Amino acid sequence: MKSIALYNNKGGVGKTTSTINISQQLALKGKTVLVVDLDGQANSSRFFTEEPKPGLADALVDAATAPEIALCTTRYDNIDIITATPELNNIISRFGAMTEEHQRQQAEKIFSFSAMPWYSGRKYDYMLIDMPPALNALTKNILSSCDYVFVPIELGLFSIQGIPTVTDIISRCGTKFGGCFANRFDKDNPSDVQLLDMLRSNLGKKAMDSVIPYSRVIKNSINFSVSAAEYMNWTSASDSFKKLTDEILERVGD
């Protein structure tokens, strides 16, 4: 199983929307996907299941509790999810108070529980982690434990200027920076075109070819609790997530 985190320390850049649509594109390719919602807002959880299970917060601070406690099936045959609840926001200080070794062990449970001898559920090809827009002991340990990190960004001068901070975080965590992709890109806006060129100039090959357009299709699909491909699969907005998923698979070696 390859684990991929969607992370940016800035909120509102499309981490959850990207997680939803990438996971669905992977499922369409016949891959089995485990989504892990680590954001206390629980938006991914509410998208994928009507009854999110509590317990992930306990699993992160209690050595005797497995993340499987919050495992839910979804309406997609190939996608399961470990759901979040607002309680995640309340255990950050407890997690940070643990020793570094204990923090590492607790974070790694997220990635290893399905390989445990007692686990009787399905095996997964990919894990997609919807990360919170935060930098704390929990996020650092999750980033350190996953295989790749991809960074969505909404184009803006301040956002681009903040990218070195994000890449420095990823570097210090010792994980692989898979790439950065632009979200809500308006091709008819000269400013967005210029900023995309700036992003690619600054990041080189780490700036992905794929971009997610500014689109009512994407916005409306989430409002109707479906992916862009389910809502209007013939549109360029839907196709953008297919291209992004293909590029991610290429970058992670699949």
Phi and psi restraints in degrees (value plus and minus 20) as a CYANA .aco file:
   2 LYS   PHI    -121.4   -81.4
   2 LYS   PSI     113.2   153.2
   3 SER   PHI    -125.7   -85.7
   3 SER   PSI     110.6   150.6
   4 ILE   PHI    -149.2  -109.2
   4 ILE   PSI     102.3   142.3
   5 ALA   PHI    -120.4   -80.4
   5 ALA   PSI     118.8   158.8
   6 LEU   PHI    -122.3   -82.3
   6 LEU   PSI      91.8   131.8
   7 TYR   PHI    -158.8  -118.8
   7 TYR   PSI     120.3   160.3
   8 ASN   PHI    -175.7  -135.7
   8 ASN   PSI     119.0   159.0
   9 ASN   PHI     -96.8   -56.8
   9 ASN   PSI     -16.9    23.1
  10 LYS   PHI    -128.6   -88.6
  10 LYS   PSI     117.2   157.2
  11 GLY   PHI    -103.1   -63.1
  11 GLY   PSI     144.6   184.6
  12 GLY   PHI      53.8    93.8
  12 GLY   PSI       2.4    42.4
  13 VAL   PHI    -122.5   -82.5
  13 VAL   PSI     -20.3    19.7
  14 GLY   PHI      81.9   121.9
  14 GLY   PSI       2.4    42.4
  15 LYS   PHI     -83.0   -43.0
  15 LYS   PSI     -67.0   -27.0
  16 THR   PHI     -88.5   -48.5
  16 THR   PSI     -66.4   -26.4
  17 THR   PHI     -79.1   -39.1
  17 THR   PSI     -60.5   -20.5
  18 SER   PHI     -86.3   -46.3
  18 SER   PSI     -63.7   -23.7
  19 THR   PHI     -78.4   -38.4
  19 THR   PSI     -65.4   -25.4
  20 ILE   PHI     -80.8   -40.8
  20 ILE   PSI     -70.2   -30.2
  21 ASN   PHI     -95.1   -55.1
  21 ASN   PSI     -55.3   -15.3
  22 ILE   PHI     -86.6   -46.6
  22 ILE   PSI     -62.9   -22.9
  23 SER   PHI     -82.3   -42.3
  23 SER   PSI     -59.2   -19.2
  24 GLN   PHI     -89.1   -49.1
  24 GLN   PSI     -57.1   -17.1
  25 GLN   PHI     -84.8   -44.8
  25 GLN   PSI     -59.5   -19.5
  26 LEU   PHI     -83.4   -43.4
  26 LEU   PSI     -60.8   -20.8
  27 ALA   PHI     -83.2   -43.2
  27 ALA   PSI     -58.0   -18.0
  28 LEU   PHI     -83.5   -43.5
  28 LEU   PSI     -45.0    -5.0
  29 LYS   PHI    -105.0   -65.0
  29 LYS   PSI     -16.8    23.2
  30 GLY   PHI      66.7   106.7
  30 GLY   PSI      -9.8    30.2
  31 LYS   PHI    -105.5   -65.5
  31 LYS   PSI     127.2   167.2
  32 THR   PHI    -113.3   -73.3
  32 THR   PSI     113.2   153.2
  33 VAL   PHI    -147.5  -107.5
  33 VAL   PSI     114.8   154.8
  34 LEU   PHI    -131.9   -91.9
  34 LEU   PSI      95.7   135.7
  35 VAL   PHI    -109.0   -69.0
  35 VAL   PSI     114.6   154.6
  36 VAL   PHI    -138.0   -98.0
  36 VAL   PSI      97.0   137.0
  37 ASP   PHI    -113.2   -73.2
  37 ASP   PSI      88.2   128.2
  38 LEU   PHI    -124.7   -84.7
  38 LEU   PSI     -11.5    28.5
  39 ASP   PHI    -118.1   -78.1
  39 ASP   PSI     104.8   144.8
  40 GLY   PHI     -81.2   -41.2
  40 GLY   PSI     -36.1     3.9
  41 GLN   PHI     -89.4   -49.4
  41 GLN   PSI     -42.7    -2.7
  42 ALA   PHI      40.7    80.7
  42 ALA   PSI      11.8    51.8
  43 ASN   PHI     -88.4   -48.4
  43 ASN   PSI     -60.8   -20.8
  44 SER   PHI     -82.5   -42.5
  44 SER   PSI     -60.0   -20.0
  45 SER   PHI     -81.6   -41.6
  45 SER   PSI     -64.8   -24.8
  46 ARG   PHI     -89.9   -49.9
  46 ARG   PSI     -47.5    -7.5
  47 PHE   PHI     -89.1   -49.1
  47 PHE   PSI     -65.7   -25.7
  48 PHE   PHI    -104.7   -64.7
  48 PHE   PSI     -43.5    -3.5
  49 THR   PHI    -169.0  -129.0
  49 THR   PSI     125.0   165.0
  50 GLU   PHI     -97.0   -57.0
  50 GLU   PSI     -42.0    -2.0
  51 GLU   PHI    -150.2  -110.2
  51 GLU   PSI      58.4    98.4
  52 PRO   PHI     -78.4   -38.4
  52 PRO   PSI     120.7   160.7
  53 LYS   PHI    -112.0   -72.0
  53 LYS   PSI     119.4   159.4
  54 PRO   PHI     -97.9   -57.9
  54 PRO   PSI     149.8   189.8
  55 GLY   PHI     106.7   146.7
  55 GLY   PSI     -42.0    -2.0
  56 LEU   PHI     -82.9   -42.9
  56 LEU   PSI     -59.4   -19.4
  57 ALA   PHI     -79.4   -39.4
  57 ALA   PSI     -64.0   -24.0
  58 ASP   PHI     -83.2   -43.2
  58 ASP   PSI     -60.0   -20.0
  59 ALA   PHI     -83.2   -43.2
  59 ALA   PSI     -47.8    -7.8
  60 LEU   PHI    -100.7   -60.7
  60 LEU   PSI     -37.4     2.6
  61 VAL   PHI    -141.2  -101.2
  61 VAL   PSI     -29.0    11.0
  62 ASP   PHI    -136.0   -96.0
  62 ASP   PSI      96.5   136.5
  63 ALA   PHI     -82.2   -42.2
  63 ALA   PSI     -44.7    -4.7
  64 ALA   PHI    -107.6   -67.6
  64 ALA   PSI     -25.6    14.4
  65 THR   PHI    -125.6   -85.6
  65 THR   PSI     108.1   148.1
  66 ALA   PHI    -112.7   -72.7
  66 ALA   PSI     126.5   166.5
  67 PRO   PHI     -79.4   -39.4
  67 PRO   PSI     -40.5    -0.5
  68 GLU   PHI     -77.2   -37.2
  68 GLU   PSI     -40.4    -0.4
  69 ILE   PHI     -79.5   -39.5
  69 ILE   PSI     -47.7    -7.7
  70 ALA   PHI    -125.9   -85.9
  70 ALA   PSI      -2.8    37.2
  71 LEU   PHI    -100.1   -60.1
  71 LEU   PSI     107.8   147.8
  72 CYS   PHI    -147.2  -107.2
  72 CYS   PSI     126.2   166.2
  73 THR   PHI     -99.4   -59.4
  73 THR   PSI     145.9   185.9
  74 THR   PHI    -148.8  -108.8
  74 THR   PSI     158.8   198.8
  75 ARG   PHI     -93.2   -53.2
  75 ARG   PSI     -28.7    11.3
  76 TYR   PHI    -113.5   -73.5
  76 TYR   PSI     108.6   148.6
  77 ASP   PHI     -79.0   -39.0
  77 ASP   PSI     -53.5   -13.5
  78 ASN   PHI    -122.1   -82.1
  78 ASN   PSI     -11.9    28.1
  79 ILE   PHI    -144.9  -104.9
  79 ILE   PSI     105.6   145.6
  80 ASP   PHI    -135.2   -95.2
  80 ASP   PSI     147.4   187.4
  81 ILE   PHI    -164.3  -124.3
  81 ILE   PSI     119.1   159.1
  82 ILE   PHI    -112.8   -72.8
  82 ILE   PSI      94.0   134.0
  83 THR   PHI    -106.1   -66.1
  83 THR   PSI     134.0   174.0
  84 ALA   PHI    -124.3   -84.3
  84 ALA   PSI     139.4   179.4
  85 THR   PHI    -157.5  -117.5
  85 THR   PSI     144.5   184.5
  86 PRO   PHI     -77.7   -37.7
  86 PRO   PSI     -36.9     3.1
  87 GLU   PHI     -80.2   -40.2
  87 GLU   PSI     -43.2    -3.2
  88 LEU   PHI     -77.1   -37.1
  88 LEU   PSI     -53.7   -13.7
  89 ASN   PHI     -88.6   -48.6
  89 ASN   PSI     -39.3     0.7
  90 ASN   PHI    -115.1   -75.1
  90 ASN   PSI     -25.2    14.8
  91 ILE   PHI    -128.6   -88.6
  91 ILE   PSI     -16.1    23.9
  92 ILE   PHI     -80.4   -40.4
  92 ILE   PSI     -65.3   -25.3
  93 SER   PHI     -88.0   -48.0
  93 SER   PSI     -57.1   -17.1
  94 ARG   PHI     -84.5   -44.5
  94 ARG   PSI     -62.3   -22.3
  95 PHE   PHI     -83.4   -43.4
  95 PHE   PSI     -63.5   -23.5
  96 GLY   PHI     -86.2   -46.2
  96 GLY   PSI     -43.5    -3.5
  97 ALA   PHI    -101.0   -61.0
  97 ALA   PSI     -32.2     7.8
  98 MET   PHI     -94.9   -54.9
  98 MET   PSI     141.6   181.6
  99 THR   PHI     -85.0   -45.0
  99 THR   PSI     137.7   177.7
 100 GLU   PHI     -79.9   -39.9
 100 GLU   PSI     -58.0   -18.0
 101 GLU   PHI     -85.4   -45.4
 101 GLU   PSI     -62.0   -22.0
 102 HIS   PHI     -86.1   -46.1
 102 HIS   PSI     -60.3   -20.3
 103 GLN   PHI     -78.0   -38.0
 103 GLN   PSI     -66.3   -26.3
 104 ARG   PHI     -81.2   -41.2
 104 ARG   PSI     -64.7   -24.7
 105 GLN   PHI     -82.8   -42.8
 105 GLN   PSI     -61.7   -21.7
 106 GLN   PHI     -88.4   -48.4
 106 GLN   PSI     -60.1   -20.1
 107 ALA   PHI     -86.0   -46.0
 107 ALA   PSI     -60.3   -20.3
 108 GLU   PHI     -88.5   -48.5
 108 GLU   PSI     -38.1     1.9
 109 LYS   PHI     -80.1   -40.1
 109 LYS   PSI     -52.5   -12.5
 110 ILE   PHI     -79.8   -39.8
 110 ILE   PSI     -54.9   -14.9
 111 PHE   PHI    -113.3   -73.3
 111 PHE   PSI     -36.4     3.6
 112 SER   PHI    -135.6   -95.6
 112 SER   PSI     -27.5    12.5
 113 PHE   PHI     -83.1   -43.1
 113 PHE   PSI     -54.6   -14.6
 114 SER   PHI     -92.4   -52.4
 114 SER   PSI     -30.5     9.5
 115 ALA   PHI    -117.6   -77.6
 115 ALA   PSI     -21.6    18.4
 116 MET   PHI     -91.9   -51.9
 116 MET   PSI     127.4   167.4
 117 PRO   PHI     -77.9   -37.9
 117 PRO   PSI     -50.6   -10.6
 118 TRP   PHI    -100.9   -60.9
 118 TRP   PSI     -30.3     9.7
 119 TYR   PHI     -99.0   -59.0
 119 TYR   PSI     106.8   146.8
 120 SER   PHI    -133.5   -93.5
 120 SER   PSI     -13.9    26.1
 121 GLY   PHI    -104.5   -64.5
 121 GLY   PSI    -189.9  -149.9
 122 ARG   PHI     -97.9   -57.9
 122 ARG   PSI     137.9   177.9
 123 LYS   PHI    -111.8   -71.8
 123 LYS   PSI     133.6   173.6
 124 TYR   PHI    -138.0   -98.0
 124 TYR   PSI     124.4   164.4
 125 ASP   PHI    -101.0   -61.0
 125 ASP   PSI     -57.7   -17.7
 126 TYR   PHI    -158.3  -118.3
 126 TYR   PSI     126.1   166.1
 127 MET   PHI    -135.8   -95.8
 127 MET   PSI     107.9   147.9
 128 LEU   PHI    -133.6   -93.6
 128 LEU   PSI     105.4   145.4
 129 ILE   PHI    -130.6   -90.6
 129 ILE   PSI      97.0   137.0
 130 ASP   PHI    -105.5   -65.5
 130 ASP   PSI      81.9   121.9
 131 MET   PHI    -105.9   -65.9
 131 MET   PSI     131.2   171.2
 132 PRO   PHI     -97.3   -57.3
 132 PRO   PSI     137.8   177.8
 133 PRO   PHI    -102.1   -62.1
 133 PRO   PSI      47.7    87.7
 134 ALA   PHI    -167.5  -127.5
 134 ALA   PSI     140.2   180.2
 135 LEU   PHI    -148.8  -108.8
 135 LEU   PSI      86.6   126.6
 136 ASN   PHI    -169.7  -129.7
 136 ASN   PSI    -195.9  -155.9
 137 ALA   PHI     -80.7   -40.7
 137 ALA   PSI     -57.6   -17.6
 138 LEU   PHI     -86.5   -46.5
 138 LEU   PSI     -70.4   -30.4
 139 THR   PHI     -83.8   -43.8
 139 THR   PSI     -57.7   -17.7
 140 LYS   PHI     -81.3   -41.3
 140 LYS   PSI     -63.0   -23.0
 141 ASN   PHI     -90.8   -50.8
 141 ASN   PSI     -56.4   -16.4
 142 ILE   PHI     -86.0   -46.0
 142 ILE   PSI     -64.6   -24.6
 143 LEU   PHI     -82.0   -42.0
 143 LEU   PSI     -58.1   -18.1
 144 SER   PHI     -86.6   -46.6
 144 SER   PSI     -47.9    -7.9
 145 SER   PHI    -111.9   -71.9
 145 SER   PSI     -38.4     1.6
 146 CYS   PHI    -106.3   -66.3
 146 CYS   PSI     147.5   187.5
 147 ASP   PHI    -102.2   -62.2
 147 ASP   PSI     -62.2   -22.2
 148 TYR   PHI    -161.4  -121.4
 148 TYR   PSI     131.4   171.4
 149 VAL   PHI    -145.2  -105.2
 149 VAL   PSI     109.3   149.3
 150 PHE   PHI    -136.3   -96.3
 150 PHE   PSI     121.3   161.3
 151 VAL   PHI    -137.8   -97.8
 151 VAL   PSI      90.6   130.6
 152 PRO   PHI    -100.3   -60.3
 152 PRO   PSI     126.1   166.1
 153 ILE   PHI    -161.3  -121.3
 153 ILE   PSI     117.0   157.0
 154 GLU   PHI    -113.2   -73.2
 154 GLU   PSI     104.2   144.2
 155 LEU   PHI     -82.0   -42.0
 155 LEU   PSI     108.8   148.8
 156 GLY   PHI    -194.6  -154.6
 156 GLY   PSI     131.9   171.9
 157 LEU   PHI     -80.0   -40.0
 157 LEU   PSI     -65.3   -25.3
 158 PHE   PHI     -85.2   -45.2
 158 PHE   PSI     -57.6   -17.6
 159 SER   PHI     -84.1   -44.1
 159 SER   PSI     -63.5   -23.5
 160 ILE   PHI     -86.3   -46.3
 160 ILE   PSI     -59.5   -19.5
 161 GLN   PHI     -85.0   -45.0
 161 GLN   PSI     -44.0    -4.0
 162 GLY   PHI    -106.1   -66.1
 162 GLY   PSI     -29.4    10.6
 163 ILE   PHI     -80.5   -40.5
 163 ILE   PSI     -60.8   -20.8
 164 PRO   PHI     -76.3   -36.3
 164 PRO   PSI     -53.1   -13.1
 165 THR   PHI     -84.3   -44.3
 165 THR   PSI     -63.9   -23.9
 166 VAL   PHI     -85.3   -45.3
 166 VAL   PSI     -65.7   -25.7
 167 THR   PHI     -86.1   -46.1
 167 THR   PSI     -51.9   -11.9
 168 ASP   PHI     -86.7   -46.7
 168 ASP   PSI     -59.6   -19.6
 169 ILE   PHI     -79.6   -39.6
 169 ILE   PSI     -68.3   -28.3
 170 ILE   PHI     -81.7   -41.7
 170 ILE   PSI     -62.3   -22.3
 171 SER   PHI     -83.1   -43.1
 171 SER   PSI     -64.5   -24.5
 172 ARG   PHI     -87.9   -47.9
 172 ARG   PSI     -45.1    -5.1
 173 CYS   PHI     -99.2   -59.2
 173 CYS   PSI     -33.4     6.6
 174 GLY   PHI      58.4    98.4
 174 GLY   PSI      -2.2    37.8
 175 THR   PHI    -122.4   -82.4
 175 THR   PSI     155.1   195.1
 176 LYS   PHI    -111.3   -71.3
 176 LYS   PSI     106.4   146.4
 177 PHE   PHI    -103.9   -63.9
 177 PHE   PSI      85.5   125.5
 178 GLY   PHI     -92.9   -52.9
 178 GLY   PSI     -55.9   -15.9
 179 GLY   PHI     137.1   177.1
 179 GLY   PSI     150.0   190.0
 180 CYS   PHI    -142.1  -102.1
 180 CYS   PSI     113.0   153.0
 181 PHE   PHI    -147.0  -107.0
 181 PHE   PSI     125.2   165.2
 182 ALA   PHI    -101.6   -61.6
 182 ALA   PSI     117.1   157.1
 183 ASN   PHI    -137.3   -97.3
 183 ASN   PSI     128.8   168.8
 184 ARG   PHI      36.7    76.7
 184 ARG   PSI      23.9    63.9
 185 PHE   PHI     -99.0   -59.0
 185 PHE   PSI     107.0   147.0
 186 ASP   PHI    -124.6   -84.6
 186 ASP   PSI      81.3   121.3
 187 LYS   PHI     -86.1   -46.1
 187 LYS   PSI     -38.5     1.5
 188 ASP   PHI    -110.7   -70.7
 188 ASP   PSI     -20.3    19.7
 189 ASN   PHI    -120.8   -80.8
 189 ASN   PSI      90.8   130.8
 190 PRO   PHI     -75.3   -35.3
 190 PRO   PSI     -52.2   -12.2
 191 SER   PHI     -84.8   -44.8
 191 SER   PSI     -62.7   -22.7
 192 ASP   PHI     -83.6   -43.6
 192 ASP   PSI     -60.3   -20.3
 193 VAL   PHI     -82.0   -42.0
 193 VAL   PSI     -62.9   -22.9
 194 GLN   PHI     -86.9   -46.9
 194 GLN   PSI     -61.7   -21.7
 195 LEU   PHI     -88.2   -48.2
 195 LEU   PSI     -54.9   -14.9
 196 LEU   PHI     -85.0   -45.0
 196 LEU   PSI     -60.7   -20.7
 197 ASP   PHI     -81.6   -41.6
 197 ASP   PSI     -59.1   -19.1
 198 MET   PHI     -85.3   -45.3
 198 MET   PSI     -62.3   -22.3
 199 LEU   PHI     -80.5   -40.5
 199 LEU   PSI     -65.6   -25.6
 200 ARG   PHI     -89.2   -49.2
 200 ARG   PSI     -53.0   -13.0
 201 SER   PHI     -87.6   -47.6
 201 SER   PSI     -59.5   -19.5
 202 ASN   PHI     -93.2   -53.2
 202 ASN   PSI     -57.3   -17.3
 203 LEU   PHI    -120.4   -80.4
 203 LEU   PSI     -35.5     4.5
 204 GLY   PHI      41.5    81.5
 204 GLY   PSI    -149.7  -109.7
 205 LYS   PHI     -88.5   -48.5
 205 LYS   PSI     -36.0     4.0
 206 LYS   PHI     -96.3   -56.3
 206 LYS   PSI     -33.0     7.0
 207 ALA   PHI    -105.0   -65.0
 207 ALA   PSI     103.2   143.2
 208 MET   PHI     -99.1   -59.1
 208 MET   PSI     131.4   171.4
 209 ASP   PHI     -88.1   -48.1
 209 ASP   PSI     -55.1   -15.1
 210 SER   PHI     -90.4   -50.4
 210 SER   PSI     118.3   158.3
 211 VAL   PHI    -151.8  -111.8
 211 VAL   PSI     127.1   167.1
 212 ILE   PHI    -120.7   -80.7
 212 ILE   PSI     100.9   140.9
 213 PRO   PHI     -96.4   -56.4
 213 PRO   PSI     137.8   177.8
 214 TYR   PHI     -88.2   -48.2
 214 TYR   PSI     101.4   141.4
 215 SER   PHI    -174.0  -134.0
 215 SER   PSI     114.7   154.7
 216 ARG   PHI     -88.4   -48.4
 216 ARG   PSI     -47.4    -7.4
 217 VAL   PHI     -78.9   -38.9
 217 VAL   PSI     -66.6   -26.6
 218 ILE   PHI     -87.4   -47.4
 218 ILE   PSI     -65.7   -25.7
 219 LYS   PHI     -81.1   -41.1
 219 LYS   PSI     -66.7   -26.7
 220 ASN   PHI     -88.7   -48.7
 220 ASN   PSI     -55.4   -15.4
 221 SER   PHI     -80.8   -40.8
 221 SER   PSI     -63.7   -23.7
 222 ILE   PHI     -85.3   -45.3
 222 ILE   PSI     -58.9   -18.9
 223 ASN   PHI     -82.1   -42.1
 223 ASN   PSI     -50.5   -10.5
 224 PHE   PHI    -115.3   -75.3
 224 PHE   PSI     -11.9    28.1
 225 SER   PHI      39.3    79.3
 225 SER   PSI      21.6    61.6
 226 VAL   PHI    -154.3  -114.3
 226 VAL   PSI     142.4   182.4
 227 SER   PHI     -97.3   -57.3
 227 SER   PSI     145.9   185.9
 228 ALA   PHI     -81.5   -41.5
 228 ALA   PSI     -57.0   -17.0
 229 ALA   PHI     -86.5   -46.5
 229 ALA   PSI     -54.8   -14.8
 230 GLU   PHI     -93.8   -53.8
 230 GLU   PSI     -53.5   -13.5
 231 TYR   PHI     -95.8   -55.8
 231 TYR   PSI     -73.7   -33.7
 232 MET   PHI    -170.4  -130.4
 232 MET   PSI      64.7   104.7
 233 ASN   PHI     -93.6   -53.6
 233 ASN   PSI     -30.2     9.8
 234 TRP   PHI    -109.3   -69.3
 234 TRP   PSI     -22.4    17.6
 235 THR   PHI    -108.5   -68.5
 235 THR   PSI     140.6   180.6
 236 SER   PHI     -86.3   -46.3
 236 SER   PSI     -49.4    -9.4
 237 ALA   PHI     -83.3   -43.3
 237 ALA   PSI     -65.9   -25.9
 238 SER   PHI     -84.1   -44.1
 238 SER   PSI     -62.7   -22.7
 239 ASP   PHI     -83.7   -43.7
 239 ASP   PSI     -47.9    -7.9
 240 SER   PHI     -83.8   -43.8
 240 SER   PSI     -54.8   -14.8
 241 PHE   PHI     -93.6   -53.6
 241 PHE   PSI     -52.2   -12.2
 242 LYS   PHI     -83.4   -43.4
 242 LYS   PSI     -65.8   -25.8
 243 LYS   PHI     -84.6   -44.6
 243 LYS   PSI     -60.5   -20.5
 244 LEU   PHI     -82.6   -42.6
 244 LEU   PSI     -64.0   -24.0
 245 THR   PHI     -83.4   -43.4
 245 THR   PSI     -62.1   -22.1
 246 ASP   PHI     -80.9   -40.9
 246 ASP   PSI     -60.4   -20.4
 247 GLU   PHI     -89.8   -49.8
 247 GLU   PSI     -57.7   -17.7
 248 ILE   PHI     -82.2   -42.2
 248 ILE   PSI     -65.0   -25.0
 249 LEU   PHI     -81.0   -41.0
 249 LEU   PSI     -59.0   -19.0
 250 GLU   PHI     -84.2   -44.2
 250 GLU   PSI     -60.7   -20.7
 251 ARG   PHI     -94.0   -54.0
 251 ARG   PSI     -46.8    -6.8
 252 VAL   PHI    -113.6   -73.6
 252 VAL   PSI     -18.3    21.7
 253 GLY   PHI      72.0   112.0
 253 GLY   PSI       0.9    40.9
